[in-house]
Every structure is written in C-alpha cells, then in structure tokens.
Amino acid sequence: MAKQQVEARYTEDEVKTLDWLEHIRIRPGMYIGKTGDGSSMDDGIYILLKEVIDNCIDEYQMGYGKKVEVTVTKDKVSVRDYGRGIPLGKLVDCVSQINTGAKYDSQAFKKSVGLNGVGTKAVNALSARFSAYAVRDGQKKLAEFEAGKLVKDHKLEKTDEPNGTYIEYLPDTKIFRNFHYIHDYVELMIENYTYLNTGLAFYYNGNRYISQKGLYDLLSHKKDEASLRYPIIHLISEDIEIAMSHSNQYGEEYYSFVNGQYTVQGGTHLQAFREAIVKTVRDFYKKDYDTVDIREAICAAISVRIQEPVFESQTKTKLGTDKLHGEEKTMKQFVLEFVKENLDNYLHKNPETADALLKRILQSERERKEIAGIKKLANDRAKKANIHNKKLRDCRVHFNDAKAEQRLETTLFITEGDSASGSLTKSRNPDLQAVFSLRGKPLNCFGLTKKVVYENEEFNLLQHALNIEDSIDDLRYNNIVVATDADVDGMHIRLLLLTFFLQFFPDVVRNGHVKILETPLFRVRNKQKTIYCYNEVEKQAAVKELKGNPEITRFKGLGEISPEEFEGFIGDDIRLSPVIVEEKEVKGLLEYYMGKNTQERQEFIINNLRVEKEEAKVAEPEIIEEVEV
C-alpha cells in the first residue's frame, strides 16, 4: 500500500524574513564554517578569533600599531590592538550592523583580509557576551552586547590609554557545545600572523611572538636544518614572497597565504606555485623530469597580496581567484613570472644549491622506479581485496565530491578487530562515515622505505582506502580517526599507525586530518538517567549527581559497546583529540619510541614509573558489571 503523501503548506504564513542577527545564529556555518568543539583547527571558535585579529592586521598594514595582545582562557577571549581605534561614533554600528565598515573603499584597504563587513558582527552574534571599546585621542567609547543584542551603550569618557580597539567575548555554549581551546592551534595562528607581518609583535597569554624574516622564519621554525638538502631559498617582492627547500621526508609540504590569511586548503595561488616550480626546474636543468620527482620532499611557503580576493567560503580557507582584479594577468601568470625569473636567477648564482636540488630529484626518480614493479602488483591486490573482503565499509559521500557543508564531516574510522568495526558500522552515518578494520597489529615501519607500503597488505589497503597513493589532494575523508581500545594493545596499535602516517604520509598529520576517537570508560546509570564518563573525574561527578547506589559499567573494549550506545559517541557529540606534533620533533620522537633503543626506553619506564590513585571524594559504589574484551 503506497504511503499517503503529506502536502507541505506554502502560504504567506510560511514565508519568513530573518534579520541578520537571527540568520547568523540559525545558520552559523555559512559564516564561520563548522561549529565544532575545538578539536579541529578549522572549528568555528578559531574562526571567531581570526576574524577579530584580521582587523588588527589591517590596521598594521595601513601603518598603525606595532603590537597586538591576545588572551585566551577557558571560555573567554580578548584582543587589543594599538591602531587608530574604531571611530567612536560608529563603534556600535561597526560591531553590530551587518555590511558596515571602512573596507568598501578599496583604496584605503585595497589588499585587506576581510572586505564584506561581516567578520566582527558574526563574532558578536555568536557570543553569549561581547564587549568592545575604542580609544581615540584621549577619549574612550564602550559598548556591551549579549547574543548580538546591545545591552549597554556607554557614554564617552576621558582616558589615558593609547589609541586602539579592544574586543572581548565569550562564545555562546548554545552554539558551540562542549568547546575547548587547544592552545597549539591558537599559537600556530599567532605564529603565522607574525611571519606574514614582519615587525608586528604579538603577545599571546603573555608570551611574545615576532618575526623579522617572514616566510624564511616560518620554514626555519618548521624544519630542522639538518633535515634540509640545501639552505632555504627566500625570494620576495612587493606582492609575492616564497621560501622553499627539499628535505629527506616523503610527500609535499606547503604553507600558503593570501593577504595575510592562512589558506589551509590552498587554492589557485598554491596550484600556480606548484606548476611554476616544475616548469622552472625543467627549464633550468634542460630536462623533462617527472613532476612527482621534482616535488617529492619539497617544503615551501608562498604568500601573495592581491586586490579583492575571491575565496570559496566565508572562512577563507581556499582561494578561488583566477584573473587578478584590475589586471590582465591571471594568478597562474603572476606566480609563474615571479618564480621563473627569481628562482632561475637564484639557481644560477648558487651552483651548490642547484647541485643539491638535482641530487634530490634524481634520488626521488630512483626510488620511484624501484617500486614501480611491486606497485602494480599491490594495486591489483588492493582491487581484489575490495571485491572479496570487507575491510572497508565505505560511505556514500567523500571529501572531493561532497557539498561544501559536508566535506569537513567525511570520516574514516580505523578500528582493530571485527567486533569493534561491526558496532561502528551499525551505528555510523553511512553517508559520511566509513570504517576500515585492521587485522592484528600493523608493522612497525620506522626506518623502512616506502617500498614496504606496497609490500605490506594492511598498509597497501589502507593507503588505497584513503586514496593517498599519488597525492594528499585526493584524500577521500577529512577526518582519519584512529579508534582503538583504551588498553595497552590499543595504545600500541595507535603508535604503530601514527608511525605509518608520520613516516610516509606526514601531510595528513600536518594538515590536521589524523585524530583519536575518545570513547567513554564508564557508564553510570540509575532507573531514571544514564551518564557516559570519559575519565575518573567525570565518573565521580556522575555518581554524585545520580546519588544513591548507581550502576557503574567499566568499558574495556570498543567491541563491547553496543551499536545503540555508539550512536551517541560518533554523532554530534563526538569527542576527537587531534594529533599535534611539532615538526622539528618528529624524527627524534620516532627514533626514541619506535627505534631499536629498547634498553633506553626500558630504563625510562622504570625510572619514571609511578602509581597514581586519586582519593575518592565520595564512597565509590560497587561496580556491578565489568565489561571485558
């Protein structure tokens, strides 16, 4: 029997007009991307901070203010610049009226980061409390808001404070649930601002950050000098700057910026730069080297300044500009001309660097040819494996074919064993979440060449599932989530997987794609309520809340968590811990933890072993059920 179709009403009553404030609060993703909990560097709470700092940068670019102070606590953010200060009579409008600002005059802010008058207003609208004051020539104006609505407009007052603008806000927990700031992400943002604005001092939570050599300092900070094959090449002109070298690592490593904005996903300027490197190198050596061999192990940064940049979203993470505003050149021509002239000149003037670069290219060529034979066999095995087994329970939508609002949610869970993958598969979102099941412990690949990726079945199938064999640009999932048990074996598997990524595909870690799934250790419940707890502190709080003698279940393995329960842990309230590794520390960390220094590690464990037992503030009820793997 056919279902009766319910007719949707479409009358004057269903047509609504939202004002700007309602629209931002109902559809925040259109303005700041995803409203995550802060575990990803592209989560909305960091976009809010960026929007405020961008205004400080614009002032500095105009020649005003050499210092910016940023303070981030558990839930509150404040930013103080020392520019000219927002015109006092327009303070309220500039932070609360959409499409209000001075940047529409392209002569005043012709190469500004933000041009649409939305940024600070979005911060205001998405904050539980927001206050702003401006100081101009001995006068101060303060305004206070709640959820974007003005609650107190203070009168002008005299002050001895220097000129500038102060913004303070608390992100609204109704929109950003369970959010927390990861200070490594904030520090990275601050550092990038200093590299792109030499001479501008940032004070973040009291620590000073400043750069004098721009992108040269960026690469020097990211890479250990001993790992580079030749000294950093640093080329700069009025509207473009590049820094580059080659290292001993696998993959390509890029940092790209437009008008001071870190374009995490690259765009037309980065693509033009990658093509320009290949063309310039081929012309210089007068040989048609393979593109892969030229760019293998490159580490480089590019920054451009252009008028009226076009980004693919409000969060400005990918540049879409093709033809430059007011010019006949395309972005490709602009970048190619600069690289062709300046890099070619540099290589001619520095023959030692040219020789070192050539040796790195020839090394990449040899390695590529060495694995060409086994690569074909490995690809054939991977195709057969996809047909004959179910290691990968794929999802329907992948990163490169997803709608913009869905891309960041595409996820691959890497699990250990069939029971855990079975529970995850039954409870996942089949549109956006895939599951890859490991068989036993992966190989410790530290110190091995990339040949092992094709020879080892697990690694071969995993790289094919991720689609990263040829380039990280083809990555099928934004999130690569390691989902292992919270026991010794689970932690070991986690380390082995991280070694695999850091050794052969460091880009996926560097770009924030690899994360750890946090699953509850305890379930505390009575007849009225169930609370899942991720640590001992949360368990004690749950016991106190439920009172009496609640039932406590200790989970020891993911396979013992039912699919119904998993739905809550991998849905909107999913808890992910990002894998953050300081670039210079990677080699040392892998050598120490995954190398052959067994005796040294054993002595470290013995000397640092300590037993911690937290004093329970309340009597702990008897655990009536203990789930085991």
N, C-alpha and C positions, 0 to 999 in steps of 0.2 A: 504494500500500500504506500503510495507516494506521500511524502511529507507535505503538509499544507504550508505554503509559503507565507510568512508573515510580512505584510506590506509595511514598509517603513514610511513614517509620516514625513511629509515635505511641504510644510506650510510656512507662513510668515513667523510662526512661533518657534520653528526650528532654526531659523536664520539668526545668528548672533554675531555681534561685533565686539571683539575684545580690545580693551585699550592695551597700550604697550606693556604695562606692568603685568597685567593678567596673562598676556601672551608669553612673556619671558618665563613666568613662574609655572605655567602649564606646559610649555614646550621648551624647557631649558636646553635640551640637546641641540636645538637649532642655533644656539648662541655660544655654547661652551663645550659642545661635544657630549661625552657620556658623564653622567653624574655618579661615578664610581666611588669606592670607599677610600681612594688614595693609594691603592696598591699598584696602580699603573701611572707612569709619568704623563700620560695624556688624560688623566682624570680631571674632572671639572674644577676641583679645588685648586689645582695648579694653574689652570687657565685663568681663574679669577685673579690670582696673584700676578700672573703675566700681564693681564690687561691693565692693572694698576701701575706696574713697573714700566710698561711701554710708554706711558705718558711722561714719566721721569726721563726716559731715554730721549724722547722727542725734544724735551727742554734742553738736554745736554747737547744734542745735535745742533740745536739752534744757537749754542754758545753760552748757555746759562746753567750754572750749578755743576759742581765737580764732585758731589758726594750724594749718595743715596743710602738711607738707613732702613733696613728691613728686619722686622722682628716677628718670629712665628712661634707661638706657644701651642699648647694642646689644641685649642679651638679658636684662637684669636690671632689676627694678622694686622700689622701696622706697617705703613710705608711712608717715609718722609723724604722729600727731595728739597733741594735748595735752589730751585729755578726761580722764575719770575712770580710764581703763585697764580692760581686761577683768579681772573678779575673778580673782585669781591662782590660786585653787584650781580654777577652771573654764576656765583658758586652753586646755588641750589639748582639752577637750570642745567649746569654742566654735569652734575652728578645724578640728575633725576629726570631730565626731559630727553626723550629719545631724539636722535638726529640733531643734537645740539653740540656745537664745538667750533673750534677755530681752524680745523684741518681741511675744511672745504676749500679754503684759499690755497691752491696748490703752490703758490709762490712762497707762502710762509712755511708750509710743511710739505714741500714737493716730494720728499722721499721719506715720508713718515711711515711708521709701522701700522698705525690704525687710522683709517680715513672715513669711517662711516658713522662716528658719533654714537656708538653702541656700547663699547667696552665697559667703562666705569658704571654706566647705568645698569648693565647686566649684573655687575658685582653688587650694586646696591639692591637690586630687585631680588637677588638670590641670597641675601644676608638677613639673618634674624635681626641683627643690629648693625647699623652703618653710620659712621660719623666722618665728617670732612671739615677741615678748616684750611683757609688760605691766609697767608701773610703777605702784605704789600706795603712797603714803606711805612712801617710803624703801626699799621692797622691790621686787625685780625677779624676774620668772619668765620663763625662755626655753625654747622647745620647737622641735625641728628635725624636718623630715619629708622624705621622698623619695617621689615619686609618691603622695602622700597617706598614706603609712605613717610612723608615728612611729619615728624612729631614735635620738633622744636627748631625754630629758626632764630638763632641768637642775634642780638644787636651787635653792631660794630664795636670793637673795643681797642684801646691802645695796647701796644706790646713792644717789647724789646727784642723779640725773636727775629732772626733773619728771614728774608723772603723765602717763599716756597709753599709747598702743599703737603698736607698730612691727611692720610686716609687710614681709617681703622674699621675693621669689620669682623663679624662672626658668621661664617657660612651657616645657612639655615638647615638644621638637622631634619626638617620635614622633607627637604630635597636631597641632602647629602647624608644618607643614613649611615651610622656607624663609621664616619670618616675619621681618618687619622693622617697626619702629615709624615711622610718619610723624608727626613732631612737630607738624605743623599740626593734626592730629586731636586729639592729646593737649592741645595748647594750647586748642583750641576747647572741649574738655570742661572744662578748668580754668576758662576764662572763664565758661562757663555756670553753673558752681557758684558763682562769685563774685556773679553777677547775682542769683541766687536766694537768696543768703545774705549780705546786706549786712553789712559789717563783718568778715567772715571773710577772713583773709589766707591766700593760697596762695603757696607758694614752689615753683615748678616749675623744676628744674635751675638753681636759684639766682636765678631771676627772680621778682619779686613781682607778684602779681595781687590786686586788691581792688576792690570796688565799694561806693559809698555811696548810689546812686540806683536800684539794681535794674534793672528792665526798661527804664527810661529810658536808662541807660548802655548797655544792650545795643543798642538802636536807634541811639544816637549813635555807637557803635563801628561798626555795620554800614553806616550810610548817611552820605554826605557831606551836610552841612547844606544846601548849595546845590542838591542834587537833590530836596529835600523841598518840597512845595507849601505846607505850613504847619507851625508848630512842633509837636514831638511832644506828643501828648496822653497824660498819665500819670495813671492812676486806680488807687487802691489801697485795700483794706480788709483785714480780718484774714485772710480765706481766699481772696482773689482779687486779682490785680493784672493790669492791662493797660497796654500802651503802643502807640500807633498813630500813623500819618501816611499820607499818599499821596505818591508820588514821580512822576518822569517816565518810569519804566520800564514795560515791559509785564509782565503776569502778576500773580499774588498771592504775597506773601512773608510766611510765618508762622513763628513760633518758639513752640512750645507745651511746657508743663511741668506735671508733676503731682508734688506732694510733693518738689520738687527734682529730679525725673527728667526729662531731655530726651526727650519723646515725638516722635521723629523722624517717625513715621508719623501723628501727630495722634491722633484718636480722638473720643470723644463730647464732650469739653470744647471742642475746636477747632471741631467741626461746630456746636455750640451758639453759639460765639462768632461764627462767620461768619454764621449766621442772625440773631443778635441785632443785628449791625451793620446788616444790610439793613433789618430791621424798625424800628430806632431812627431811621435816616436817613429812611426813608419817612415816618414819623410826624412827624419834626421839620420836614421841608420840605412836608409835606402833599401829597405827590405820589408816584405809584406808579412810581418809576424802576426800570428793569430791573436785576435782580440783578447781571448782568455789569458794568454801567456803574458801579454803586456800589462794587464790589470791585476793579475794574481798577486796577492800580498801587498797591494797598494794601500797606503793610509794617507788620506788627503782631506783638506778642508777648503771650501770655497764660500766667499761672501760677495754678494752683489748689491748694489743700490740702484733702484730704478724708480721711475715715476709711476704712480697708480698701479701697483702690482695687483694681479688678479690671482686670488687663492681659490682652492677648490672647496673651502668651507670657511665659516666664521673663525674657527680655531687656527687657521693659517698654518697648517702643518705641511701643505703641499702646494707649490707654486704652479699656476696654470698659464702664466703669461707666455705668449708666443711672440707676437710682434711688439716691440718696445714702443711705449707711448711717446708720440711726438717725433719719432724717428723712422727712417726707412728700414733699419736693421731688424732682424729677428733676434731672439735670445741666442739661438744657435750661432748666428754670425758674430754677435757681440763677444761671446765667450771664446769662440774658435779664433778670432783675430787676435785676441789678447794672449791666449795660450800659445798659439803658433809663433807669434813674434817673440814673446818674452821667454818661454821655455826653450825654444830653439837657440836663442842667444845665450841663455844660461848654460846649456849643454856644450856649446862651442867654447865658451870661456872657462868651463870647468871639466876638462877631459877625464879627471879621476872619477867624478860623479857619473859621467857618461859611460865609462867603462863598468862601473859598479852596477848601473841600471841594466846594461846589456847582459851582464853575467846573471842577474836575477831573472831576466826574461828567458835566457837560454836554459836556466835551471828549471823554470816552470814548464818550458817546452819539453824537456827530457822527462820530467815526472808525468806529464800528461800522456806522452807516447808510451811510457812504461805500463800504464794501467789501461791503455786503450783496449787491449785484448780481453782482459778479465772484466772490464766494464760492460762489454756487450753480453758476456755470459751472465753477469749479475743482473742486467736489465731483463734478460729472458727469464731468469729465475723469479724476479720480482713480479713479472706479468703472470706467470703460472701460479705464484703464491696468492695473488689477488683473486684468482679464479677458484683455487682448490682449498683454501683455508679461510678462516675468518679472523685473522689477526687484526684487521682494520674494520671496525664498524663505522663506516663513513657517514657524514652528514650530507644534507642536500645542497647546502649553500656554502661556498668557500670565499675566502677573502677577496680575491680578484673579480669574482662575479656577483658579489653581494651589493645590496644597496648601501649607500654611504652610512646610514644609521645602523646597519647590521655588521659592518666589517669588523669593528672592534670587538664584537661578541663571538666571532668564529673561533672555535676552541678544539684542540685535540688533547684528550686526557691519555697519558701514558700510564698504564697500570701493570701490576705484577699478578699474574695468575688469572685463571678463568673465573673464579668466584667474584673477585672484585670487579673485573671488567663486565661480568654478567649483571651485577647490581647497577653499575653505572650505565650500562646500555639500556636497561629497562627504565631508568629514571631520568635520563638525559633529555635535552631538547633535540630531536632528530634533525631539525632544520639547521642548527648552528653548532651542535656539539658532536664530535666524533670520539671514538675510543680505540686505542691501539694497545693490544695485550702482549706483554713481554713473556717470553718463555724462559724462566730461570733468570740467573744474574747475567747481565751483559759482560762483555770482555773489558778488562782494564786496558784501554787503548793508549795510555800515556806513553809518549816516546815513540809510538809507531807512526808509519807514514799513512797517507790517505788510501793506500792500496788496501789496507785492512777493512775500510768501509765497504768495499765491494766483495771482499773475500768472506766477511762475516755476515751470515744470513740475517741476524737480528738488525745490525746496523744498516745493511743494504735495504731491508724492507722499511725501516724507519725513515731513512732519507727519502725513499720513494713516496711514503705516505705523506711526508711533509712537502714533497716536491721541491727540494732544495739542492738537488744534484748539480744543476747547472748554475743557478743563481738564487740568492735570497729574494730577489724581486718576484719570484714565482711562488713564494711561500703561501700555502693554502689556508693557513689558520693564523689569526693574530696572536692567539694565546697557545703556548705549548705548556701544558700543565702536567707536572710530574705528580702522580697520585699513588704514593706507596704507603705501606703500613708504618705506623709510628713506633717501630721497634728497630733493633739493631740491623736486621736484614734489610728492612725498608730503607733505613738511612744509608746502608752500603750501596743499595741499588741507586739511590738518589745521587750519591757521589760518582758512581760509575757513569750515569747518564750525563751529569754535568761535565765530567771529564771529556766525554764524547763530543759534546757541543763546543766546549771551550777549545778543544784540540783541533777540530776540523771545521766547525761552523760557528766561530766566535761571534759573527754578526748577529745571530739570533738572540744571543745573550746580551750583547752590547746594545741592541735596539729594544730591549725590554720585553721580548716575546716569551722568555722562559720563566715560569712561575711554579711555586709549590702549592699544592692544594692543602689547606688546613681543614682537617676533619675533627669533629668533637671526640674527646677522650671519654666523656661521661654523659650519661643520660640520667637526669634526676627528675622523678615524677611522683605525683600522687594521683588520686582519683580525679582531681579537677584540672591539673595542669602538668605539662611536660616541658622541661628546660634542658637544652643541649649545651654542654660546657666544654670549652676548648683548653682549659687549664685548671689547676688546683684552685686558684683564686676564684674563678667563676663557679666552680663546684661548691665551694664554701658559701658563696653568696646565694646560690640556688637553694642549698639546704636551709639557709637562714630564712629565705623568702617563703619556702613551702612549709616550713616548721614541721612539727611532729616527727614522724619517722618515715621520710620519703624513701622510695626505692631508688637505689643507685646502681646503674649498669656501667661497667668499665669496658669500653670497646678496645680490643687489641688488634683487630684487623679490619680492613675495608670490606672484605668479603662477608663479614658478619653483620654489616649494617644493611638493613632491608632496603629494597628499592624505594619504598614509600618514604622512608626517612631520608634517603639520599636526595630526593627531590628538593628538600629544603636547603641542602648543603651545596648544591651546584646550580641553584636558581638565582633569584635576585639578591639573596643574602650570602652568596658565595664568598668565602674568605680565601684570598690568594696572597701569598708572600712572594714578592718579586726577587729574582736572583740578581744581586748587585755585586759586581766585582770590580775593584779598582784596576784599571787597565794595566798599570805597571806591575801589579802584584800577581797576575795570572800565572806567569811562568814559575815563580817561586812557590806559589800555593800548590800547583800541580806537582812540582818536583817533591815537595815535602810530604803531601798527603797521599800521592799516588805513585811516587817513585819507589826505588829499591832500598831506601834508608829505613828498613824495618826496625833495626835496633834503636835508632834515634827516636822514632815515633813511640816505641815501647817505653823508653825511658821517660819521654814526655808525659805519657799517660800515668805512669807510676808516680812521678813527682808532682803531678797536678791533680791526682785523683782526690776527690772529696765527696763526702756523703752529706747531702742537704736534706734536712727534714723540717718542714715548716710546722710550727706549733699551731695546732688547730684552735681557732677561737671559739668553736662550738664543738660539742661532742659529736663525733662522726658516726652516723648510723651504720649499722651493719650492711655490708654490700650483699644483697640477697641474690644477685646474679652477676656472674663474671663471664663475659663472652670471650672465647679464645679462638685463635685462628685454627 
